[in-house]
Amino acid sequence: MLFPIVIGAILVPPVVEQSVKLANNLPGYAQDLNDAFEKNPTLQDANEKYDITKKLESAAENLVGRLGNAAGALVSIGAGLVSSLFALFTIIVVSIFLVGRGKTWRDAALSHRPPDQAERIRRATDKIADAVGSYVGGALVQATIAGVTAWIMLVILGVPGPLPLALVIFLLDLIPLVGATLGALVVGVVTLFVGFPTTTIIWAIFAIAYQQFENYVVQPRIQSRAVALDPFLVVVAALFGGALLGVVGALLAIPTAAAIQIAVREWLATAANTGLLSARWPEPPGAPAAAGSGPSPAWESRRGSESASARHARDGRG
């Protein structure tokens, strides 16, 4: 139960604090913009024509006057976020109990199947469960790497609240392929009010480089070891899943590919052990024999029987 509380304690206070600070600083931002318009003749002409700075200053003053309502809305949003985290935690706990009882329910269902078939299904489902568990562990490791790397960069850049921002990147990075980009966009918006344009440009370069590094180096290597898939198949599965079903498809693509691979391998092993793949069918009469191989045993037996019948008929006529 402490997990959602800790996340809420890290995320909510900085969001409320920075939002209030932004609202308080908006009049100063409007004044800075007014000074920039006065120094640029082109912008000054546009300002005189459309009265841009007056409208911005009026909007900033109105926003400051509504600061109390904004703070109340932010508190409501924070409470909703904490409530959602509690719901997520409850789902996780219920899922853990379901997974813990899953083997018992599976064994009860397999007790009605033939022993050899039940053993094959049991072995395949155990391997699939191990693959899914390894995938979740690999995703957590990958998200941790992204969060720690982002925290180090944010500390170097001097961005306020690096820990909550790194936590946001950690949570969003659990989404394959696009999660790191979503987190980078959130942090990029924050850098606009910290050190624009230098800090924003540096962060954008870092985010793009790390996104490529994660998509084609970190994720394929971690997940290929976790679910025993080729790194190329990991990337292809994530791309296809994301293209077909969006975020949900990207989340489910890799464990689904691992489950399909395990099921196919078990079927091939079963077919090889039972001789299903090596069985030979009798050749029809008149079919040419394959190069380097004689007639099939069934055809030879049939032809021998026909020759014996012909001999008996010939002896009877004689």
N, C-alpha and C positions, 0 to 999 in steps of 0.2 A: 504493500500500500504506500510505501514511502517514495516509490519511483515517480508517480505522477506529481506528488507534492514537491519533490526536488526539482523536476522540470518546470513546474509552474513558478516556484520560487526563483528560478534562474531567469525565466523568460519574461514574466509579467512586470516586475518592478522596473527593469530598464526600458521596456516599451512605454509604460506610463510616464516615466521620468523624461525620456527623450521627446515624447510627443508634447508634453507640457513645455519643455525648453524650446522646441521648434515653434510652438505657437507664440511664446514670449519674444522670440527673436525675429518673427516675421516682419514687424515694422522696421527693424534695422535692415533686414534684407531688402525691403521695398525702398528704403532711403539709399542704400548702396546702388540699387538698380537705377534710381533717379539720377544719382551722380554720374553713372555710366552713360545715361542718355544725354546728359548735358555736355559731356566731353566729346560725344560723337555727333557731328552735324547731321548725318543721315538718320540716326536714331532720334535726334532732336526734332527733325521735321516730322517723322512718323509719330512722335509723341504729341506734338502740337496738333496734328491732324486727328488722331484717335484718342488722345488724352489717356494714354496707357498707364502712366505712373500714378495719376490720381485714382484710377480705378483699382490699381494694386494696393495703394495705401489704404483706401476705403475698405477693401476686402480684408486686409491684415487687421485693421482696427476692429472690424466686426468679428473676426475670428477670435481676437483676444477677449472681446466682450462675451463670447460664448465659451470661454475656456472651461468654466465649471461644467457645462453640459458635455463638452468633449471629454473631460476627465471622467465624468460618470459613464459615458459610453465606453471609454477604454477599460474602465473597471468591469463593466458588464461583459466586454469582449474577453477580458482576462478570466473572468469567472466561467464563461462558456468554454474557454480553452481548457481550463482545469477540469471542468465537467467532462469534456470530451476525452481528456487523458485518463480520467477515472473509468470511463466506459471502455476505452481501449484496454486498460489494465484488467478490467473484469473479463473482457473477451479473451485476453491472453491466459488468465487463470483458468477459465472454463475450458479453453482449448487444451491446456496442460492436463487437466483431469480427463478429458476425452481421449487424448493420446495415451495416457496411462492405462485406460481401460480398453484401448483399441485392440490390443493383442488378445485379451480375454474374449471379446466379441468375435474376433476373427477365428480363434480356435474353436469357439462354439459353432460357428458356421461351417468350418472345415471338417468338423466331426462327422458330417453327413456325406462327405466325399470319400472316394477310394483313397487308401493310405498313400500310395505313390503320388497321386495327383495332389492330395492335400499337402504333402511335403514340398512339392515343387512350388505350389502357390505360396506356402509359408516362407520358403526361401526367397522368392521374388519380392514379396511384400516387405520382408525384413531389409533387403537391400535397398528398396525404394525409400523406406523410412530413414535408413542411414543416409542416403543421398540427400533427402530433403533437409534433414537435420544439419548435415555438413554445409548445405547451401546457406541456411540461415546463419550458421556460425561464420561462414566466409563473408556474407553480406555485412555482418556486424564488424568484422575486422576491417573490411574495406571502408565502411563509414567512419570508423575510428581513425583510420589513417587520414581520411579527408578532413575530419574535424580538427585533428591535431595540427595538420599542415596549415589549414586556414587560420587557426589560432595563432600560430607562429608568425604568419604573414601579417595578420591584423595587429599584433603587438609591435612588429617592426614598423608598420605604417603609422602607428599611433592612433588607430581608430578606437573611440571609446566603446566600452562594453564588448571586448573581444570574446569573452566566454559565452555570453548568450548568443552571439552571432555564430560562433563555432558550433554551438549546440544545434542551432537551426540547420547549419550545413550537414551536421551528423545525421539529423532526422531525415532531411530531404535526400541525402545521398543513399539511403536505403532503396530508393527508386532507381533501377538500372538505367544507364545511359543518359537520362535527362535530369536525374536528381541533383547532381553537382551543378548543373547549369541553373536550375531553379534557385538553389541556395546562393550561387554567385550573384544572381540578379538581385536578390534581397539585400545582400551585403553591398552591392554596387549602388543601390539607392541610398543607403546610409552614407557611403563615402561622398556622395554629392554634396552633403552638408558638412563635411569634415575638412577636406582639402582638395576641392575641385579646382583645376582639372587634374593636378599631378597625382594625387592619391587614387582618384578614380581610374586614370589611365593605367597606373601600375597594377591596380587590382584586376582590371579587365585583362591585361596581358597575362597575369598569373593565373586567373580563372580559366582562360582559354587553353593555356599550356597544360594546366593540371587536368582539365577535362579530357583532353586528348590522351594524356599519359594514363589516366585512370581507365578510359574506355578500351584502350588497345594494349595496355601493359598490365596494370594492377588487376583489374577485374578478370580478364581471361586467365591469368596465371592463378589467382586465388580460387576462382570457381572451377577451373579445370582440375585442380587438385582436390577440391572439395567434393565435386560430383563425378570425377573421373571422366570428364568430357574433353575432347580436343578444344584448345583455345579458340580455333576458328569456328567451331560449332557453337561455342558459348556466345560469341559475337553475333553469329547468324541467328541463333535462337532468340536472343534479346531483340534484335532488329525486327524479326518477323512478328514476335509477340507484341512489341510496341506498335507496329504498323497495323496489326489486326484488331487489338483490343485496348490500345492506349496504355495507360499506366498499369492497369491490372494485368494486361497481357505481358508487359515487360517484367512485372514481378513474378508471374507464374511461368514464364517461358523456359527458364533454365531448369528448374526442378521437373517440369513436364518433359523436357527433352531427355533428362537423365532417367526418368521413369520409363519412357518409351525405349531407350537404349537397353535398360535392364530387362524389360519384358521381352524384347526381341532376342537378346542373348540367351535368356532362359528357354525360350521356345526353340531356338536353334540347338541348344545343348540337349533338350529333351528329344527333339526330332533325330539328332545324331545317335543318341543312346538307344532309341527304339527302332532304329533302322529305317525311319520314314524317308529320309533324304536319299538313302542308298538303295532303296527297293527298285527292282527292274521288272518291267512289265513284258509279257510275251509279245513277240513281233508278229504282225499279221502275215498270213500266207502271201508269198510273192514279194515281200518287202526286202530290199537289198540290205545285206549285212554291212555294218560299219567297217571302215578300213582297219585292219589289224585285229578284228574280233570275229569269232565264229558265230553261228546261229545260237539263239538263246536256248537254254536247257529245255524249256517248255516246248519250243518248236521242234527240237531234236526228238523229244519223246513222242510228240504227235506224229512226226514223219516216220519214226520207227514203227509205231503202231499201224500206220497206213501200209507200210511195206510188208509187215507180217500178214495183214489181211489180204493183200494182193497175192502173196505166196500161197496162202491156204486156198484161195479161189482157183489159182492156176493148178495146184495139185489135185483139186477136186475134178477139174475138167480133164486132167490127164487120166 
